Amino acid sequence: MKFGETFMEYLHGEQERFLHKCSHVEYKRLKKVLKKCRTCKSLSESCKSEQQGDKEEEEGCICEYQSCPVCDQMFFSELMKEASDIAGCFSARARSLLQLHVPSGKLRFLLGVRRCFKDEQALKDEGSMLIEYITMNEIAIRKILKKYDKVHCSVNGKNFKSKMKAEHIELLRSPWLIELGALLLNFNRLDGGEFSESSGLFSCDFKASPSVMTLTLANSIKLEFDLTCAICLDTVYNPYALSCGHLFCKSCACSAASVLMFQGLKTASPDSKCPICREVGVYSNAIHMLELDLLLKKRLTEYWKERMSGERAERVKQSKEYWDLQTQYAIGY
């Protein structure tokens, strides 16, 4: 079965109700744009061979080799909007789902009551549907960009992927996808009560160096998420994902942003840069990876306890030094 048919079956299948309010790639419509472009390109080639001197005929043939100004404007702008909408929809729904499992702050009580009406299996099912939603749309984007490059004999489709990366809308690099994978792995227990190292599409290997979480896509394609902090070069503890998508321990990220741990990453200067990609302004909307932290707590218990003890001692030390300094300023010595 061709992917276009598989994708349409997915959109109108059992999950149609779940997908009703979700954006998706208009694969069929974009494919029609490329089909029209292919037809125009054939017409263009015949026009040039038969009537090279006829400018009117040449203007009427809109496709050119390696680019197509008319369909490019429609194709890439529409695809970028769809990808942005999909990423936004996925992030919002994943955040809402994950809050039901690991609530924090003032939401703990209210969401605890709401959780009574949503059991563990329901959370797992919705998490799996969200993962399928994002992977199917990512495959659709890859397929349609590949078709674009094939029609135009160009690399514009490949370049578009780089643009998506720059705009932080790479669907399969979303921190929320890692969180959903951790959610499924946290729910996955063997009959003896022990935790399994795999759950459907996701698996984890904390014995490897570096520690990785693996997502298996269609045709056995595997996508690995490195769970190593690029600063301390150890498995992330109390992890945060910056807006650029890079993962760090909270203590390491605070150090890189020149803020104290008890102050938090939101107090970082807008000029603070990511230690890896050097992008500025990535700390204010950092995501606390609570589900991943819970996974590490369950699978690497001794390591997690050791890191917790070290971070707690460092936080107390920083707080004491900070308030001692504030006291000295206040009283003048």
Salt bridges, closest charged atoms under 4 A:
GLU16 OE2 - HIS12 ND1 3.83
GLU26 OE2 - HIS24 NE2 3.97
GLU78 OE2 - ARG29 NH2 2.79
GLU82 OE2 - ARG29 NH2 3.93
ASP85 OD2 - LYS81 NZ 3.05
GLU126 OE1 - LYS118 NZ 2.71
GLU138 OE2 - ARG142 NE 2.90
GLU197 OE2 - ARG299 NH1 3.75
GLU279 OE2 - HIS168 NE2 2.91
GLU291 OE2 - HIS101 ND1 2.79
GLU311 OE2 - ARG315 NH1 3.43
ASP324 OD2 - LYS320 NZ 3.12
